Amino acid sequence: MSALRPLVSTGLMGRLSGVARPMARPVAATLGSRMHSTGTPKGLKERLAEIIPEKQAEVKQTKQELGDKSLGEVTVNMAYGGMRGIKGLVWEGSVLDAEEGIRFRGMTIPECQKRLPAAIDGGEPLPEGLFWLLVTGEVPTKEQVKLVSEEWAARSKLPKFVEELLDNCPRTLHPMSQFSMAVTALQHDSLFAKAYQSGINKTEYWQYTYEDSMNLIAKLVPVAARIYRNVFKDGKVPALDASKDYSANLAHMLGFQEPTFVELMRLYLTIHSDHEGGNVSAHTTHLVGSALSDPYLSFAAGLNGLAGPLHGLANQEVLRWTMKMRDAIGTDATDEQVKEYVWNTLHSGQVVPGYGHAVLRRTDPRYSCQREFALKHLPTDPMFKLVSQLYNIVPGVLTEHGKTKNPWPNVDAHSGVLLQHYGLVEQDYYTVLFGVSRALGVLSQLIWDRALSMPLERPKSLSTDHIRRMFKKA
Ligand SMILES: CC(C)(COP(=O)(O)OP(=O)(O)OC[C@H]1O[C@@H](n2cnc3c(N)ncnc32)[C@H](O)[C@@H]1OP(=O)(O)O)[C@@H](O)C(=O)NCCC(=O)NCCS
């Protein structure tokens, strides 16, 4: 457990005196904002402490100037329709455009791949850099990313009782249930919960949320590795290597040494991190956090949502479904055979996993970058060929079927085929990897929720009777 470090006093709040200086998207950090006068790079918390007063002032001004503006209409259908399209949340890290896909602090996935520091020349971005970007809005330097890798390694030790808890789980308990349980158990060491109990000032909430979030993210690697090794392997977990980055350690502790698999983990953990605030795992973490439940309890709740088959569990369903299809029609099936298989799925009242999205109306860019990875590293993999064939066929079938608003593939349609190529074939485990990545997005927002004093979330609900009476003609 790491103690709170003293913050650098910037005096920014005084200088701003209520005048907002909107953050650029993404902020181009100046040298002064990156380094101490001694030439050593500033750490994430120090940089965040400098940015927070600026953002607080910006939000204050936004509320003063625009507080009474309407963000849009809410119809009865929206209330019955899972609140689709209702603009009622603030989420700083990412925004999702129906046509273009996700932007992390204004940057598309290809831009992140180009601009965020990588471990190898021309390689995939390090998720540490993506986390820095989500938290600060700034593209970090290689040195800053290294600081985050080192910090996460230093905070990664699990309490003995959590290790024992996982070791005592039956192998038949779903990996996501074990994951959520372990995160809840880690709450034992929540600094936020302890500080709240002892009575802290509201202005300090973000600091404890930050510390808990950093500790939690760090511990997700040994937790995820332990679940995998216990459920699917011999129960022996390789020791974490403090000189490695987060993804390299995850691969290493899972038992995978292949350098391209490590690169895959870097890409995977980067692209699954955040998808704005309304999706089930993000919204749940944010909602539970709004009750000032600490980051462990909030994230565990989000994980339980991620474990649903219409959300994160879809990535396990996709490979299972694709393999069933391969077993039924073979890897050299004709387009007609594949089409028939897809229609059979639809006629039996099931969804085609990996296709459709609540917001997107085009191919998910997270799908596209995984496809590019496959084209580069595993172009002849038979399952990849099948996934490519599905990409050519499913959108047409779903369009003809005429129900889904988006016939294009989402992120989950591609992740499984990459993992199985490198030998990670246990589909039930896939959503745990998604969960490790999702922590980066939802916890970076949770820090901002507390820094911006986001209140208890409490939308208004109505009964059908009430709705009918509201619009009853006099
Ligand atoms: C993601 C998903 C839950 C979005 O749901 P949504 O916003 O309600 O989607 P739509 O508005 O397009 O749904 C309209 C209809 O099309 C159906 N539909 C949507 N995607 C479908 C798919 N992939 N296969 C078959 N039917 C689908 C819905 O079930 C719904 O049918 P209903 O009217 O009988 O209830 C949905 O597309 C789905 O179930 N996809 C498969 C699971 C998946 O890949 N999840 C991961 C998402 S990242």
The ligand as an SDF file (V2000), in Angstrom:
LIG
                    3D

 48 50  0  0  0  0  0  0  0  0999 V2000
  -24.7020   -4.7980  -28.9710 C   0  0  0  0  0  0  0  0  0  0  0  0
  -26.2070   -4.9500  -28.9010 C   0  0  0  0  0  0  0  0  0  0  0  0
  -26.5840   -5.4490  -27.5160 C   0  0  0  0  0  0  0  0  0  0  0  0
  -26.8270   -3.5740  -29.1100 C   0  0  0  0  0  0  0  0  0  0  0  0
  -28.2070   -3.6890  -28.8210 O   0  0  0  0  0  0  0  0  0  0  0  0
  -29.2590   -2.6220  -29.3630 P   0  0  0  0  0  0  0  0  0  0  0  0
  -28.7330   -1.2400  -29.1930 O   0  0  0  0  0  0  0  0  0  0  0  0
  -30.5620   -2.9360  -28.7080 O   0  0  0  0  0  0  0  0  0  0  0  0
  -29.2810   -2.9830  -30.9180 O   0  0  0  0  0  0  0  0  0  0  0  0
  -30.4140   -2.6430  -31.9720 P   0  0  0  0  0  0  0  0  0  0  0  0
  -31.1490   -1.3910  -31.6170 O   0  0  0  0  0  0  0  0  0  0  0  0
  -29.7520   -2.6800  -33.3000 O   0  0  0  0  0  0  0  0  0  0  0  0
  -31.4220   -3.8750  -31.8020 O   0  0  0  0  0  0  0  0  0  0  0  0
  -32.6020   -3.9520  -32.5750 C   0  0  0  0  0  0  0  0  0  0  0  0
  -32.9490   -5.4060  -32.7830 C   0  0  0  0  0  0  0  0  0  0  0  0
  -31.8960   -6.0230  -33.5440 O   0  0  0  0  0  0  0  0  0  0  0  0
  -31.4390   -7.1610  -32.8760 C   0  0  0  0  0  0  0  0  0  0  0  0
  -29.9930   -7.3020  -33.0660 N   0  0  0  0  0  0  0  0  0  0  0  0
  -29.0340   -6.4050  -32.7660 C   0  0  0  0  0  0  0  0  0  0  0  0
  -27.8130   -6.9220  -33.0010 N   0  0  0  0  0  0  0  0  0  0  0  0
  -28.0290   -8.1790  -33.4590 C   0  0  0  0  0  0  0  0  0  0  0  0
  -27.1680   -9.2410  -33.8220 C   0  0  0  0  0  0  0  0  0  0  0  0
  -25.8500   -9.1170  -33.7580 N   0  0  0  0  0  0  0  0  0  0  0  0
  -27.7290  -10.4020  -34.2090 N   0  0  0  0  0  0  0  0  0  0  0  0
  -29.0650  -10.5470  -34.2830 C   0  0  0  0  0  0  0  0  0  0  0  0
  -29.9270   -9.5890  -33.9080 N   0  0  0  0  0  0  0  0  0  0  0  0
  -29.4060   -8.4230  -33.5030 C   0  0  0  0  0  0  0  0  0  0  0  0
  -31.7140   -6.8800  -31.4120 C   0  0  0  0  0  0  0  0  0  0  0  0
  -31.7010   -8.0810  -30.6340 O   0  0  0  0  0  0  0  0  0  0  0  0
  -33.0630   -6.2140  -31.4830 C   0  0  0  0  0  0  0  0  0  0  0  0
  -34.0200   -7.2060  -31.6670 O   0  0  0  0  0  0  0  0  0  0  0  0
  -35.4760   -7.1100  -30.9470 P   0  0  0  0  0  0  0  0  0  0  0  0
  -36.1240   -5.9100  -31.5520 O   0  0  0  0  0  0  0  0  0  0  0  0
  -36.1250   -8.4010  -31.3140 O   0  0  0  0  0  0  0  0  0  0  0  0
  -35.2200   -6.9680  -29.4870 O   0  0  0  0  0  0  0  0  0  0  0  0
  -26.7250   -5.9220  -30.0090 C   0  0  0  0  0  0  0  0  0  0  0  0
  -26.3290   -5.4520  -31.2700 O   0  0  0  0  0  0  0  0  0  0  0  0
  -26.2580   -7.3520  -29.8040 C   0  0  0  0  0  0  0  0  0  0  0  0
  -26.9050   -8.1010  -29.0640 O   0  0  0  0  0  0  0  0  0  0  0  0
  -25.1010   -7.7520  -30.4430 N   0  0  0  0  0  0  0  0  0  0  0  0
  -24.5630   -9.0570  -30.2340 C   0  0  0  0  0  0  0  0  0  0  0  0
  -23.8040   -9.1100  -28.9190 C   0  0  0  0  0  0  0  0  0  0  0  0
  -22.5280   -8.2950  -28.9690 C   0  0  0  0  0  0  0  0  0  0  0  0
  -21.7590   -8.3850  -29.9200 O   0  0  0  0  0  0  0  0  0  0  0  0
  -22.2690   -7.5110  -27.9120 N   0  0  0  0  0  0  0  0  0  0  0  0
  -21.0600   -6.7390  -27.7890 C   0  0  0  0  0  0  0  0  0  0  0  0
  -21.3140   -5.2980  -27.9990 C   0  0  0  0  0  0  0  0  0  0  0  0
  -19.8270   -4.3550  -27.9970 S   0  0  0  0  0  0  0  0  0  0  0  0
  1  2  1  0
  2  3  1  0
  2  4  1  0
  2 36  1  0
  4  5  1  0
  5  6  1  0
  6  7  2  0
  6  8  1  0
  6  9  1  0
  9 10  1  0
 10 11  2  0
 10 12  1  0
 10 13  1  0
 13 14  1  0
 14 15  1  0
 15 16  1  0
 15 30  1  0
 16 17  1  0
 17 18  1  0
 17 28  1  0
 18 19  1  0
 18 27  1  0
 19 20  2  0
 20 21  1  0
 21 22  1  0
 21 27  2  0
 22 23  1  0
 22 24  2  0
 24 25  1  0
 25 26  2  0
 26 27  1  0
 28 29  1  0
 28 30  1  0
 30 31  1  0
 31 32  1  0
 32 33  2  0
 32 34  1  0
 32 35  1  0
 36 37  1  0
 36 38  1  0
 38 39  2  0
 38 40  1  0
 40 41  1  0
 41 42  1  0
 42 43  1  0
 43 44  2  0
 43 45  1  0
 45 46  1  0
 46 47  1  0
 47 48  1  0
M  END
$$$$
